[in-house]
Amino acid sequence: MNEDRRLVVHYNNGTKVEVTFPVQIKNSTAAVQEAMKRIMESDKLVIESEGRLIVIPWSSVKQLEVTPAPPALPFGAIRNAKVVS
């Protein structure tokens, strides 16, 4: 079974970049929640890809899409929503 995740970064200027990556943290809801908290509190998103480092300032990001959704979501996240437009 392929456990790879897909991340689409939508930039403020209308462009986007898509990356795939293996599961980073397994079997610990608390660890997933802590990692998500640290990422969101940082001023940038850092990705290592094929021997290069990609640093994306949050100020450049309109939105992120992660597929499939992580097993643990931040407190207050709306679950089971449907995008209609």
Summary of the structure (lengths in Angstrom):
residues: 85
radius of gyration: 13.6
end to end distance: 31.8
largest distance: 38.4
contacts: 151
relative contact order: 0.24
helix: 19%
strand: 38%
